[in-house]
């Protein structure tokens, strides 16, 4: 086993944020595991090969509990009522919460949203058409990709429509590195908003997911107030944020591969396979939730001390040539559709069926509504979030007709 090394410098520049995959490929070719410094200076271990990432996602020695950190991990400073969610707890507590939440977050409930998703997508597409008719380009991110998942998850939790855009702006601001000082303020807004939402639903239950979570029981067990608020935060945040980026990034990927876009237009039945290839080829999350070894562990011959921060490379795994032949080629006919974009094992995404359904309907609606969809800017000019953790478009200007 090799010993811990000094953190390697990472090229966190515009080229990396535009396309991080060449950097991942160079690192992966040089070795399966590297110790690097993130943009905020924190040392982390990057795991880049698919087999190691897959194994790491099920290795119970790799804890998601931030209390296990021993090297000064600096993530978002969330209050306990937002932090006690499925992303931050290990097996015993995770299974307990997942068992309770699963009573409310059923496939049937997701399927019941199909008509609502189609209606919301159609209404937003009509708005795009009106803007396009007025001349000039339209921004798909602001006018379609962002509001659609927020409308869906807002309906699922029965969030008042007037509050949804405010929640989305708070979440977006949390991730804007240009304003690091606003994170605490935005977290405070989100915390108060969710406390009020849970209190209102407890006082007047409805047929929504949050009411079902409040009512959920398992042999006398129930969700605590902190757990309810924290899970509501996770569902609203992950259920809107991630799907927003899959929709916008997915359409951009299709536009950059016109032959396969034409195939999908000719046969919408290919959209299901296209969404899976989009998730492999261009996932919005670059890394699984950070992990902390509970003891010294060996990954691919590298010794990682207990308490260090480990980042399992979801995006790098999707382009690993040892797992995916011609990994940089976007191919909707790829026979092997297995990927790690939505997780694996215990922490597999609870909302994966909803994310897939929303993305399929969102793309199908756009391709059915507009015969002409073209980029209104060169790909190199597109603005992306300057983030180590996600690969997300800030805007996607299009010409539609």
Secondary structure, 3 states (H helix, E strand, C coil): CECCCCCECCCCCHHHHHCCHHHHHHHHHHCCEEEEECCCCCEEEEECCHHHHHHHHCCCCEECCHHHCCCCCCCCCCCHHHHCCHHHCCHHHHHHHHHHHHCCCCHHHHHHCHHHHHHHHHHHHHHHHHHHHCCCCEEHHHHHHHHHHHHHHHHHHCCCHHHHHHHHHHHHHHCCHHHHHHHHHHHHHHHHHHHHHHHHHHHCCCCCHHHHHHHCCECCECCCHHHHHHHHHHHHHHHHHHHHHHHHHHHHHHHCCHHHHHHHHHCHHHHHHHHHHHHHHCCCECECCCEEECCCEEECCEEECCCCEEEEEHHHHHCCCCCCCCCCCCCCCCCCCCCCCCCCHHHCCCCHHHHHHHHHHHHHHHHHHCCCEEECCCHHHCCECCCCCECCECCCEEEEC
